[in-house]
Amino acid sequence: MSSTILYGYFDVGVDGLVYVFIVFIYVTVNLLFLNGYPMHRPIWVQAAYIGGWSLFSLLYEMAALRTEIFYYHG
Protein backbone atom coordinates (compact mmCIF):
# COMPACT_ATOMS: atom_id res chain seq x y z
CA MET A 1 0.00 0.00 0.00
CA SER A 2 1.45 3.33 -1.09
CA SER A 3 1.22 6.46 1.05
CA THR A 4 0.94 9.17 -1.56
CA ILE A 5 0.20 12.67 -0.35
CA LEU A 6 -2.49 14.09 -2.61
CA TYR A 7 -2.89 17.57 -1.09
CA GLY A 8 -1.55 19.79 1.65
CA TYR A 9 -1.02 23.27 2.98
CA PHE A 10 1.95 25.59 2.43
CA ASP A 11 5.05 23.50 1.54
CA VAL A 12 5.35 19.81 0.73
CA GLY A 13 6.31 17.79 3.79
CA VAL A 14 5.85 18.10 7.53
CA ASP A 15 5.43 21.64 8.82
CA GLY A 16 4.35 22.68 12.31
CA LEU A 17 2.48 25.73 11.06
CA VAL A 18 0.18 23.44 9.08
CA TYR A 19 -1.15 21.79 12.23
CA VAL A 20 -1.97 25.13 13.83
CA PHE A 21 -3.64 26.33 10.62
CA ILE A 22 -5.71 23.15 10.21
CA VAL A 23 -6.87 23.13 13.84
CA PHE A 24 -7.82 26.81 13.66
CA ILE A 25 -9.71 26.51 10.37
CA TYR A 26 -11.55 23.24 11.06
CA VAL A 27 -12.53 24.01 14.65
CA THR A 28 -13.74 27.50 13.79
CA VAL A 29 -15.75 26.43 10.74
CA ASN A 30 -17.31 23.47 12.54
CA LEU A 31 -18.38 25.66 15.47
CA LEU A 32 -19.95 28.20 13.10
CA PHE A 33 -21.69 25.51 11.05
CA LEU A 34 -23.09 23.54 13.98
CA ASN A 35 -24.12 26.52 16.12
CA GLY A 36 -26.08 28.05 13.25
CA TYR A 37 -27.68 24.86 12.01
CA PRO A 38 -31.47 25.34 11.69
CA MET A 39 -32.44 22.21 13.63
CA HIS A 40 -36.18 22.79 14.06
CA ARG A 41 -36.81 24.40 10.68
CA PRO A 42 -38.29 22.84 7.50
CA ILE A 43 -36.11 20.44 5.53
CA TRP A 44 -35.73 22.88 2.62
CA VAL A 45 -34.20 25.45 5.02
CA GLN A 46 -31.77 22.82 6.30
CA ALA A 47 -30.88 21.82 2.73
CA ALA A 48 -30.32 25.48 1.78
CA TYR A 49 -28.11 25.93 4.86
CA ILE A 50 -25.97 22.92 3.93
CA GLY A 51 -25.86 24.08 0.31
CA GLY A 52 -24.69 27.53 1.38
CA TRP A 53 -21.90 26.09 3.49
CA SER A 54 -20.92 23.78 0.63
CA LEU A 55 -20.65 26.79 -1.67
CA PHE A 56 -18.57 28.59 0.95
CA SER A 57 -16.30 25.54 1.17
CA LEU A 58 -15.75 25.48 -2.59
CA LEU A 59 -15.00 29.21 -2.69
CA TYR A 60 -12.56 28.84 0.22
CA GLU A 61 -10.75 26.01 -1.56
CA MET A 62 -10.51 28.02 -4.78
CA ALA A 63 -9.13 31.02 -2.89
CA ALA A 64 -6.63 28.85 -1.00
CA LEU A 65 -5.44 27.31 -4.28
CA ARG A 66 -4.99 30.71 -5.96
CA THR A 67 -3.05 32.13 -3.02
CA GLU A 68 -0.93 28.95 -2.81
CA ILE A 69 -1.92 28.23 0.79
CA PHE A 70 -3.36 24.90 -0.40
CA TYR A 71 -1.92 22.62 -3.09
CA TYR A 72 -2.80 19.44 -4.93
CA HIS A 73 -0.03 16.96 -5.52
CA GLY A 74 -0.64 14.30 -8.11
HELIX and SHEET records of a PDB file:
HELIX    1   1 GLY A   16  ASN A   35  1                                  20    
HELIX    2   2 ILE A   43  ARG A   66  1                                  24    
SHEET    1   A 2 TYR A   7  TYR A   9  0                                        
SHEET    2   A 2 PHE A  70  TYR A  72 -1                                        
END                                                                             
